[in-house]
C-alpha cells in the first residue's frame, strides 16, 4: 500500500485496525441480539457480508468511540478494547475482548492487503460465534471499554479528554476465557476472545 504523506507504519496500521474495530464491534452487538434485527442492514466490507447499524445514534457511538482511540492505538498505548454487556445491577455478564499490540519499532512499509486478509478472517470467525454467547437478559446494556497500557494525559488533546475512568464492577474471580481468533505477525498481533464470569462467581 502506498504510505500516506508523513504517515508512519504505526499510523497506517492504526487506521486499518480502527476501521476494522468499528465493523467488528457492530457485529458483536448484532450477534448478541441487544437490538431488533431491523436496527441493522447488510453491507459488504472487504468482501465479507457485515451488519451496519441503521440508527444514527448507535452508529455514531461506535464510530466516535473507536475513532477516538486512533492516536492511542498508533502510539501503542491501548492494550485491549472490550465490548462489555451488563445486567440491570451493572454487573458484567459477558465481554468480547480485542487484545492488540502494534510494534512501535516496525519501520518497513505495511502491506495493507495482507493485513486486510487477516482481519477479514476475524469477521468471518466472529459471524459464526453466536453459539459462544450465553444469552443476555432483555434489560441488559452494553458499552465499549478501552484498557490502556499507560493513561493518556488529559489536557494534551481533545481525544484524551473523551476517555474517563470506568465505574464498572469487576469480577472477583478470574473469568472463563473462550478464544475465538488470533493472529501474530509483524507489525500487528491481535487476539479476540470471550470472557464470562467463573462458575462460582455466577452463582453469587
VOTOR-880814 format. One line per field, with one value per atom (N, C-alpha, C): atom name; x, z, y. Coordinates in pm, whole numbers. Each point is the difference from the previous one (the first is absolute). Layout:
BEGIN
atom: (CA; ...) $
x: (X; ...) $
z: (Z; ...) $
y: (Y; ...) $
***
This chain:
BEGIN
atom: (N; CA; C; N; CA; C; N; CA; C; N; CA; C; N; CA; C; N; CA; C; N; CA; C; N; CA; C; N; CA; C; N; CA; C; N; CA; C; N; CA; C; N; CA; C; N; CA; C; N; CA; C; N; CA; C; N; CA; C; N; CA; C; N; CA; C; N; CA; C; N; CA; C; N; CA; C; N; CA; C; N; CA; C; N; CA; C; N; CA; C; N; CA; C; N; CA; C; N; CA; C; N; CA; C; N; CA; C; N; CA; C; N; CA; C; N; CA; C; N; CA; C; N; CA; C; N; CA; C; N; CA; C; N; CA; C; N; CA; C; N; CA; C; N; CA; C; N; CA; C; N; CA; C; N; CA; C; N; CA; C; N; CA; C; N; CA; C; N; CA; C; N; CA; C; N; CA; C; N; CA; C; N; CA; C; N; CA; C; N; CA; C; N; CA; C; N; CA; C; N; CA; C; N; CA; C; N; CA; C; N; CA; C; N; CA; C; N; CA; C; N; CA; C; N; CA; C; N; CA; C; N; CA; C; N; CA; C; N; CA; C; N; CA; C; N; CA; C; N; CA; C; N; CA; C; N; CA; C; N; CA; C; N; CA; C; N; CA; C; N; CA; C; N; CA; C; N; CA; C; N; CA; C; N; CA; C; N; CA; C; N; CA; C; N; CA; C; N; CA; C; N; CA; C; N; CA; C; N; CA; C; N; CA; C; N; CA; C; N; CA; C; N; CA; C; N; CA; C; N; CA; C; N; CA; C; N; CA; C; N; CA; C; N; CA; C; N; CA; C; N; CA; C; N; CA; C; N; CA; C; N; CA; C; N; CA; C; N; CA; C; N; CA; C; N; CA; C; N; CA; C; N; CA; C; N; CA; C; N; CA; C; N; CA; C; N; CA; C; N; CA; C; N; CA; C; N; CA; C; N; CA; C; N; CA; C; N; CA; C; N; CA; C; N; CA; C; N; CA; C; N; CA; C; N; CA; C; N; CA; C; N; CA; C; N; CA; C; N; CA; C; N; CA; C; N; CA; C; N; CA; C; N; CA; C; N; CA; C; N; CA; C; N; CA; C; N; CA; C; N; CA; C; N; CA; C; N; CA; C; N; CA; C; N; CA; C; N; CA; C; N; CA; C; N; CA; C; N; CA; C; N; CA; C; N; CA; C; N; CA; C; N; CA; C; N; CA; C; N; CA; C; N; CA; C; N; CA; C; N; CA; C; N; CA; C; N; CA; C; N; CA; C; N; CA; C; N; CA; C; N; CA; C; N; CA; C; N; CA; C; N; CA; C; N; CA; C; N; CA; C; N; CA; C; N; CA; C; N; CA; C; N; CA; C; N; CA; C; N; CA; C; N; CA; C; N; CA; C; N; CA; C; N; CA; C; N; CA; C; N; CA; C; N; CA; C; N; CA; C; N; CA; C; N; CA; C; N; CA; C; N; CA; C; N; CA; C; N; CA; C; N; CA; C; N; CA; C; N; CA; C; N; CA; C; N; CA; C; N; CA; C; N; CA; C; N; CA; C; N; CA; C; N; CA; C; N; CA; C; N; CA; C; N; CA; C; N; CA; C; N; CA; C; N; CA; C; N; CA; C; N; CA; C) $
x: (84; -84; 88; -44; 77; -19; 112; -7; -51; -97; -49; 111; -8; 105; 21; 126; 41; -64; -53; -62; 97; 16; 90; -68; 78; -63; -102; 32; -93; -131; 12; -119; -86; 64; -73; -73; 72; -59; -118; 19; -106; -125; 18; -114; -80; 68; -68; -64; 70; -48; -125; 0; -115; -122; 22; -110; -57; 90; -42; -78; 47; -67; -143; -20; -135; -94; 47; -81; -20; 108; -6; -88; 8; -82; -148; -30; -139; -47; 88; -35; -27; 79; -20; -136; -35; -127; -116; 12; -103; -11; 114; 6; -73; 6; -59; -147; -56; -143; -49; 84; -40; -112; 5; -100; -71; -120; -68; 87; -14; 82; -24; -117; -30; 83; 71; 87; 130; 19; 123; -36; 96; -16; 125; -18; 112; 79; 131; 91; 119; 88; 122; 121; 95; 123; 114; 97; 113; -51; -104; -58; -65; -36; -70; -134; -107; -130; 1; -33; 1; -134; -16; -118; 41; -78; 25; -119; 29; -107; -76; -132; -83; -31; -9; -36; 119; -18; 112; 75; -72; 67; 86; -51; 77; 124; -18; 113; 103; -48; 92; 78; -68; 69; 117; -25; 107; 110; -39; 100; 84; -66; 73; 91; -45; 80; 128; -12; 120; 90; -59; 81; 79; -59; 71; 120; 6; 115; 119; -24; 102; 138; 14; 135; 66; -80; 56; 38; -76; 39; 130; 11; 120; 124; -14; 113; 23; -83; 17; -50; -88; -46; -120; -70; -121; 34; -34; 26; -120; -120; -121; -116; -89; -128; -108; -95; -100; -141; -87; -143; -59; -48; -43; -152; -62; -145; -30; -96; -32; -144; -26; -139; -53; -120; -64; 73; 81; 76; 140; 23; 128; 115; -33; 101; 28; 128; 31; -45; -64; -43; 89; 55; 74; 87; 120; 91; 61; -15; 76; 123; 117; 124; 90; 45; 100; 132; 95; 130; 98; 67; 80; 136; 93; 136; 55; 34; 61; 148; 83; 146; 47; 45; 43; 136; 73; 132; -7; -117; -13; 15; 89; 27; -19; -38; -17; -139; -18; -130; -101; -120; -106; -74; -13; -78; -146; -75; -138; -85; 28; -79; 13; 122; 21; -70; 8; -63; -152; -56; -145; -49; 79; -38; -5; 99; 3; -118; -30; -110; -135; -9; -123; -33; 102; -23; -60; 31; -61; -150; -39; -142; -78; 62; -65; -17; 105; -6; -103; -2; -92; -145; -28; -138; -51; 93; -38; 14; 4; 27; -122; -118; -121; -20; 38; -21; 86; 104; 88; -62; -92; -65; -98; -9; -84; -147; -27; -136; -14; -54; -5; -144; -22; -136; -49; -131; -54; 32; 32; 28; 150; 80; 144; 38; 116; 57; 144; 65; 137; 78; 131; 87; 132; 73; 135; 98; 91; 101; 138; 88; 139; 91; 97; 98; 135; 53; 122; 122; 109; 127; 51; -20; 31; -111; -43; -113; 38; -85; 27; -15; 84; -5; -112; -90; -109; 58; -63; 46; 100; 51; 97; -68; -123; -73; -148; -81; -144; -36; 75; -29; 18; 104; 27; -114; -61; -107; -129; -13; -119; -5; 117; 7; 1; -93; -11; 14; 45; 10; -137; -1; -127; -33; -132; -45; -60; 37; -52; 44; -97; 34; 87; 97; 92; -34; 30; -16; 107; -37; 94; 88; -44; 76; 46; 110; 42; -111; -22; -112; 29; -107; 12; 25; 105; 40; -20; -67; -20; 69; 110; 68; -89; 2; -77; 93; 98; 91; 123; 114; 122; 89; 84; 103; 124; 115; 126; 97; 25; 89; 55; 98; 50; -81; -47; 27; -116; -96; -119; -29; -27; -51; -139; -94; -138; -63; -71; -75; -143; -93; -140; -46; -54; -49; -120; -70; -122; 23; -44; 12; -138; -14; -120; 44; -87; 36; 19; 87; 24; -129; -7; -121; -34; 103; -24; -53; 49; -44; -141; -32; -133; -111; 38; -99; -24; 86; -13; -125) $
z: (0; 0; 0; -65; -1; 132; 59; 130; -18; 81; -6; 42; -52; 25; 150; 41; 140; 97; -52; 88; 27; 127; 41; -23; 2; -7; 112; 118; 113; -28; -69; -37; -99; -96; -97; 67; 86; 70; 86; 73; 89; -79; -116; -81; -46; -50; -45; 118; 113; 117; 59; 6; 55; -90; -130; -93; 20; 18; 27; 131; 105; 130; -8; -78; -16; -58; -101; -64; 96; 68; 88; 121; 59; 117; -38; -116; -48; -14; -50; -14; 135; 102; 134; 56; -17; 52; -73; -131; -77; 45; 18; 37; 130; 94; 132; 7; -110; -5; 96; 28; 92; -62; -131; -73; -101; -44; -104; -126; -74; -121; -100; 6; -90; 27; 114; 32; -79; -78; -78; -145; -86; -141; -51; -97; -55; -97; 17; -89; -29; -88; -27; 43; 63; 45; -25; -81; -32; -54; -82; -60; 100; 116; 102; 27; 8; 35; 149; 31; 138; 33; 126; 45; 32; -48; 27; 77; 106; 81; -82; 4; -75; 82; 133; 85; 10; -31; -1; 132; 113; 129; 33; -32; 23; -89; -126; -93; 43; 46; 42; 125; 97; 123; -31; -81; -32; -80; -99; -85; 81; 78; 74; 106; 62; 105; -56; -103; -53; -73; -65; -65; 102; 118; 107; 52; -29; 43; -97; -119; -105; 43; 59; 36; 107; 85; 108; -50; -95; -64; -76; -68; -78; 89; 120; 92; 85; -20; 76; 142; 30; 137; 36; -100; 25; 2; 108; 12; -43; 42; -31; -27; -86; -21; 21; 88; 36; -21; -44; -3; 120; 98; 128; 11; 32; 19; 149; 51; 143; 25; 124; 41; 61; 54; 54; 122; 68; 117; -37; -129; -49; 21; 8; 14; -139; -41; -132; -14; -111; -30; -104; -87; -114; -59; -43; -61; -126; -112; -120; 0; 3; 20; -123; -48; -106; 66; 7; 58; -114; 3; -114; 41; -90; 21; -135; -11; -121; 26; -80; 16; -26; 107; -13; -68; -13; -64; -148; -48; -140; -91; -99; -85; -148; -36; -141; -49; -131; -58; 38; 28; 42; -124; -9; -109; 44; -42; 47; -47; -118; -52; 94; 43; 91; 134; 47; 127; -10; -111; -19; -7; -66; -10; 139; 82; 136; 82; -9; 77; -52; -128; -58; 60; 26; 59; 140; 71; 131; -14; -101; -20; -36; -81; -38; 124; 80; 122; 98; 12; 92; -39; -129; -46; 32; 27; 33; 149; 83; 143; 88; -60; 78; 110; -26; 98; 124; -8; 115; 104; -44; 92; 88; 126; 98; -6; -79; -1; 105; -39; 89; 37; 121; 41; -83; -11; -83; 53; 129; 57; 7; -75; 7; -75; 31; -73; -36; -78; -42; -18; -1; -25; -58; -58; -50; 103; 44; 100; -60; 20; -46; 122; -9; 106; -51; 68; -45; 74; -73; 63; 85; -50; 76; -29; 102; -16; -79; -96; -70; 94; -18; 87; -45; 92; -33; -23; -91; -33; -113; -39; -110; -135; -3; -126; 28; -101; 15; 19; -69; 10; 143; 68; 137; 94; -25; 88; -17; -111; -24; 88; 48; 74; 150; 71; 145; 68; 125; 73; 9; -15; 7; 145; 29; 133; -6; -105; -18; 115; 51; 102; -62; 75; -48; 59; -74; 53; 105; 105; 109; -30; -91; -37; -146; -35; -141; -91; -114; -86; -78; -52; -96; -138; -66; -127; -112; -106; -119; -118; -50; -116; -124; -81; -124; -122; 2; -115; 44; -60; 30; -123; -5; -102; 66; -41; 55; -115; -36; -112; 18; -79; -1; -103; 42; 123; 100; -17; 85; 57; 130; 64; 52; -24; 38; 48; 111; 55; 24; -30; 32; 86; 118; 87; 79; 58; 74; 147; 88; 143; 64; 90; 82; 145; 95; 141; 30; 96; 40; 54; 1; 46; 144; 85; 140; 14; -82; 10; -54; -106; -61; 93; 100; 96; 115; 11; 113; -17) $
y: (-118; 118; 123; 104; 123; 72; 35; 67; 141; 37; 138; 96; 121; 97; 20; -15; 20; -100; -110; -98; -115; -32; -108; -135; -109; -132; -20; 52; -13; 75; 114; 76; -75; -67; -81; -115; -70; -115; 46; 109; 50; 37; 61; 41; -122; -103; -122; -73; -4; -72; 66; 133; 72; -18; 1; -25; -141; -96; -138; -10; 67; -6; 54; 103; 55; -105; -72; -104; -118; -41; -117; 26; 118; 31; 3; 55; -4; -144; -87; -143; -64; 35; -55; 41; 128; 50; -69; -16; -71; -144; -63; -142; -28; 93; -20; 37; 47; 25; 106; 98; 108; 83; 17; 78; -91; 38; -78; -7; -108; -16; 112; 62; 110; 124; 3; 115; -5; -107; -17; -28; 24; -30; -68; -88; -76; 86; -2; 70; -92; 44; -76; 83; -67; 64; -99; 42; -90; -134; 6; -121; -95; 52; -79; 69; -79; 56; 35; 123; 48; 65; 35; 73; 144; 94; 142; 55; 74; 59; 104; -9; 95; 124; -17; 114; 96; 127; 96; 9; -3; 14; -122; -118; -122; -1; 33; 2; 105; 116; 106; -40; -64; -40; -93; -101; -95; 70; 77; 67; 99; 85; 103; -61; -109; -63; -60; -80; -65; 100; 99; 102; 80; 20; 70; -76; -130; -81; 10; 53; -3; 48; 120; 45; -86; -64; -82; -139; -53; -126; 20; 111; 31; 5; 51; 13; -125; -102; -124; 9; 95; 21; -87; -52; -78; -148; -68; -143; -83; 42; -76; 95; -44; 67; -105; 27; -100; 55; -89; 29; -74; 75; -57; 9; -114; -6; -17; 80; 3; -40; -44; -19; 129; -4; 121; 54; -85; 43; 50; 19; 51; -99; -128; -105; -58; -9; -55; -146; -31; -136; -66; 82; -54; 110; -38; 96; -61; 69; -32; 89; -61; 75; -10; 115; 8; 44; -90; 32; 27; 116; 39; 52; -15; 51; 43; 127; 55; 20; -62; 8; 143; 66; 140; 14; -110; 5; -33; -39; -42; 121; -10; 115; -26; -123; -33; 40; -9; 32; -107; 44; -92; -51; -131; -60; -7; 100; 10; -118; -53; -113; -119; -32; -113; 25; 123; 36; -14; 45; -7; -144; -87; -141; -63; 32; -54; 50; 130; 57; -50; -26; -53; -136; -79; -133; 12; 109; 23; 23; 76; 29; -126; -86; -126; -88; -9; -82; 57; 131; 65; -26; 1; -20; -141; -92; -137; -31; 104; -18; 19; 4; 26; -104; -124; -107; 18; 83; 20; 93; 84; 93; -76; 40; -69; 43; 101; 53; 108; 113; 116; 33; 55; 39; 118; 17; 108; 139; 13; 133; 30; -73; 22; 128; 49; 114; -34; 85; -29; 129; -14; 115; -49; 92; -27; 51; -87; 36; -22; 95; -13; -13; -91; -20; 52; 99; 66; -55; -17; -37; 116; 120; 122; 99; 72; 89; 125; 40; 126; 118; 100; 117; 92; 30; 92; 139; 71; 134; 3; -118; -3; -11; -51; -12; -14; 30; -16; -147; -89; -143; -50; 49; -46; 40; 115; 47; -80; -76; -79; -124; -45; -126; 28; -63; 19; -136; -2; -128; -67; -132; -72; -35; -2; -42; -140; -73; -135; -92; -77; -100; -108; -47; -102; -136; -104; -136; -24; -72; -28; -120; -86; -118; 12; -67; 2; -51; 63; -39; -128; -57; -110; 61; -45; 60; -101; 44; -82; 68; -55; 61; -9; 105; 1; 4; 90; 13; 77; -31; 76; 5; 101; 12; 57; -47; 50; 18; 124; 29; 140; 31; 138; 79; 115; 75; -2; -92; 1; -138; -4; -120; 31; -90; 25; -130; 8; -114; 44; -90; 23; -117; 31; -106; 50; -96; 28; -30; 89; -21; -12; -99; -16; -11; 34; -18; -148; -29; -138; -62; -132; -67; 35; 10; 33; 142; 90; 139; 18; -72; 14; -52; -79; -52; 97; 101; 93; 89) $
***
